[in-house]
Amino acid sequence: MSFSPHDLSHVLTSERLDEAHFLLQVPVGWEQGKGAFGGLVVGALVRAAMQCEPDSSRTFRTVSAEIVGPVKTGSTANIVVELLRRGTGLTAFDVKLSQQGEGVLARATVTLAKKRTEDHAFDAVEKPIIPRFEDVAVAPVAPPMGPAFAQHFQFRPTVGFPFSGASTSVTEGFISPLACTQWGPAEWLALADCYWPCILALESGPRPTSTIGFTAHLLREPPRGPLFFRAKTLASRDGYITDVRELFTLGGELIMINPQVFAIVR
């Protein structure tokens, strides 16, 4: 079967070797700096964990991940899924990704759980002001101005353009994959990671950064199609930055909350 070179779902899906072991092909062209972009890594870990859950009523809820080294593209990676606990309504997995000669490069705790109650269903965050998708221009984020992986996505930023010398560390805009044969948690996590760290809007030129901590809580499943992204920097010290990212439907419904920690490489 042939796949589009832009197919996000294909690059997030690993080959299952047995109950706990998977083999991930990490293609060239999905880099951010020295390794594969973080959304690919975290999405692949979550998809592998989801394949190990037999109960379809236990859906993806949260992930807490660390990326401790660059995952090389043009190579394979091994993913191992370990069951931490299976309770009456929640399953927790520990998932590790390694490459030959490098050891563990990323790990994640993934929780899949049943719906528990119908009460206390609300979103306390202020809804963003979302313009019409068609009215926002596509930005040339792909190489040579942006990282290699960006060529597989469409960016329509509205606030916080990188290297614009902005006065506030805030970024907003639309994000969508150029090709996507599935539409699930792995893809949504990847979309949450596509935009640059907000602090780059304060800069006047490129400055390398890398994701070292990634957590997310999925609140609802969105319809297939573009999503609206919003993020702001909460704090920055000693070259480490905490951003809180959010994904919304085009109608303003909150989909995902995604705090991330970035390191300024230099």
C-alpha positions in Angstrom: 0.0 0.0 0.0 1.3 3.4 -0.9 1.1 6.4 1.4 1.3 10.1 0.9 4.7 11.5 2.1 2.7 13.9 4.2 0.5 11.3 5.9 0.7 12.1 9.6 -1.2 8.9 10.6 1.3 6.7 8.7 4.4 8.1 10.5 2.7 7.8 13.9 1.9 4.1 13.4 4.4 1.5 14.4 4.5 -2.2 13.5 3.4 -4.5 16.3 5.9 -7.3 16.8 4.3 -9.0 19.8 2.1 -8.0 22.8 4.5 -5.4 24.1 7.0 -4.6 21.4 6.7 -2.3 18.4 9.0 -1.1 15.6 8.6 2.5 14.4 10.0 3.7 11.1 11.2 7.3 11.6 11.3 8.9 8.1 13.6 11.6 6.9 11.8 14.9 6.5 10.1 15.0 9.9 13.0 16.6 11.7 13.0 19.4 14.2 16.7 20.2 14.8 18.7 17.0 15.3 15.8 14.6 15.7 12.2 13.9 14.9 9.8 16.5 16.1 8.3 15.9 19.5 4.7 15.5 18.3 5.7 12.5 16.2 7.5 10.9 19.1 4.7 11.5 21.7 2.0 10.5 19.2 3.7 7.3 18.3 4.1 6.4 22.0 0.4 7.0 22.7 -0.7 5.1 19.6 1.4 2.0 20.7 -0.2 2.2 24.2 -3.7 2.4 22.8 -3.1 -0.8 20.7 -2.4 -2.6 23.9 -5.8 -1.8 25.5 -8.5 -4.4 24.6 -11.4 -2.4 26.1 -12.6 0.1 23.6 -14.6 2.0 26.3 -11.2 3.0 27.9 -10.3 5.9 25.7 -7.2 8.1 25.8 -7.3 10.7 28.7 -3.8 11.8 29.6 -0.1 11.5 28.7 3.0 12.7 30.6 6.1 12.4 28.5 9.8 13.3 28.5 12.0 13.4 25.4 15.6 13.1 26.7 17.5 12.8 23.4 17.0 13.3 19.7 15.2 10.5 17.9 17.2 10.0 14.6 15.2 10.1 11.4 16.0 7.7 8.5 16.2 5.0 11.1 14.0 2.7 13.2 13.0 3.0 16.8 11.9 0.3 19.3 8.9 1.0 21.4 8.1 -1.2 24.5 4.8 -0.9 26.3 4.6 -2.0 30.0 1.3 -2.3 31.9 1.6 -0.3 35.1 -1.9 -1.0 36.5 -5.3 -2.0 35.3 -8.1 -0.9 37.6 -11.8 -1.1 37.4 -12.0 1.9 35.1 -8.5 3.1 34.2 -5.5 1.5 32.6 -2.0 3.0 32.9 0.9 2.1 30.6 4.6 3.0 30.7 6.0 3.4 27.2 9.6 3.7 26.2 11.3 4.5 22.9 14.9 3.6 22.2 17.3 3.4 19.2 20.2 1.1 18.7 23.4 2.5 20.4 21.4 5.4 22.1 19.3 3.7 24.7 16.0 5.2 25.9 15.4 8.5 24.2 11.7 9.1 25.2 9.2 7.7 27.6 5.6 8.4 28.5 2.9 7.4 31.1 -0.4 7.0 29.2 -3.8 6.7 30.8 -6.8 5.2 29.1 -10.1 5.3 31.1 -13.8 5.0 31.0 -16.3 7.9 31.3 -17.1 8.2 35.0 -19.8 10.9 35.4 -21.9 13.4 33.5 -21.7 16.2 36.1 -19.0 18.9 36.4 -18.7 19.2 32.7 -17.5 22.7 32.0 -14.5 24.6 30.5 -13.3 27.4 32.7 -10.9 28.8 30.2 -11.8 32.0 28.3 -12.8 31.1 24.7 -10.5 32.5 22.0 -11.7 35.0 19.4 -11.5 32.8 16.3 -11.5 34.4 12.9 -12.9 32.8 9.8 -10.4 30.1 8.7 -10.6 31.2 5.0 -9.7 34.8 6.0 -6.3 33.9 7.5 -3.3 33.4 5.1 -1.1 30.4 5.0 2.3 31.1 6.4 5.5 29.8 4.9 6.7 27.9 8.0 8.3 25.0 6.0 12.1 25.0 5.1 14.2 27.1 4.6 12.4 29.4 7.1 11.1 26.6 9.4 11.9 23.1 10.5 11.7 20.2 8.1 8.6 18.6 9.7 6.6 21.8 9.1 6.3 20.9 5.3 3.7 18.3 6.3 1.3 20.8 7.9 -0.5 24.0 7.1 0.0 26.9 9.5 -2.3 29.9 9.5 -1.0 32.0 12.4 -2.9 35.0 13.7 -0.8 36.2 16.6 2.8 35.7 17.7 4.7 35.2 14.5 8.2 33.8 15.2 11.2 36.2 15.1 8.8 39.2 15.0 10.2 41.0 18.0 6.7 40.9 19.7 6.2 42.4 23.2 4.1 39.4 24.5 4.9 35.7 24.5 1.6 34.5 23.0 0.9 32.5 19.8 -2.4 31.7 18.1 -3.5 30.3 14.8 -5.0 27.5 12.8 -3.1 24.2 12.3 -4.0 21.2 10.1 -2.1 18.2 8.5 -1.7 18.1 4.7 -2.7 14.4 4.8 -4.2 12.3 7.6 -5.8 8.9 7.1 -6.9 8.6 10.7 -8.1 11.2 13.2 -7.5 10.3 16.8 -5.4 11.2 19.9 -2.0 10.5 18.3 -2.8 13.0 15.5 -4.2 15.6 17.9 -1.1 15.4 20.1 1.1 15.9 17.1 -1.0 19.0 16.1 -0.6 20.5 19.6 3.2 20.3 19.1 3.5 21.9 15.7 3.7 25.5 16.6 6.9 27.1 17.8 7.5 28.0 21.5 5.8 31.3 22.2 9.0 32.9 23.4 10.3 32.8 19.8 7.9 35.6 19.0 10.0 37.8 21.2 13.2 37.1 19.2 14.4 38.9 16.1 16.0 35.8 14.6 16.2 32.0 14.9 17.1 30.4 18.2 17.1 26.6 18.7 14.8 25.1 21.3 13.8 21.6 22.2 10.9 20.0 24.0 11.9 18.2 27.2 8.6 17.8 29.0 5.1 17.2 27.5 1.8 16.6 29.3 -1.7 16.7 27.9 -5.3 16.1 28.9 -7.8 15.3 26.2 -11.3 16.8 26.9 -13.4 15.9 23.9 -13.0 14.5 20.4 -13.0 17.2 17.6 -14.4 16.8 14.1 -11.9 16.0 11.4 -10.3 19.1 10.0 -8.3 22.2 11.0 -8.1 23.1 14.7 -7.4 26.4 16.4 -4.2 26.7 18.5 -3.6 29.0 21.4 -0.5 29.2 23.7 1.2 31.5 26.1 4.4 31.4 28.2 3.8 31.2 31.9 7.4 31.4 33.0 11.0 31.3 31.8 14.1 30.9 33.9 17.7 29.6 33.3 16.9 28.8 29.7 13.8 26.6 30.5 10.4 27.8 29.4 6.9 26.6 30.4 4.2 27.1 27.8 0.5 26.2 28.2 -1.0 25.2 24.8 -4.6 24.6 24.0 -6.5 23.2 21.0 -10.0 24.3 20.1 -12.6 23.4 17.4 -13.3 26.1 14.9 -16.4 26.8 17.0 -14.4 27.5 20.1 -14.8 24.2 22.0 -11.8 23.3 24.1 -10.2 20.0 23.0 -6.9 19.6 24.7 -4.7 21.3 27.3 -1.0 20.8 26.8 1.6 22.2 29.1 5.1 21.9 27.7 8.7 22.6 29.0 11.2 23.8 26.4 15.0 24.2 26.7 16.7 27.0 24.9 19.6 25.1 23.3 21.8 28.2 23.0 
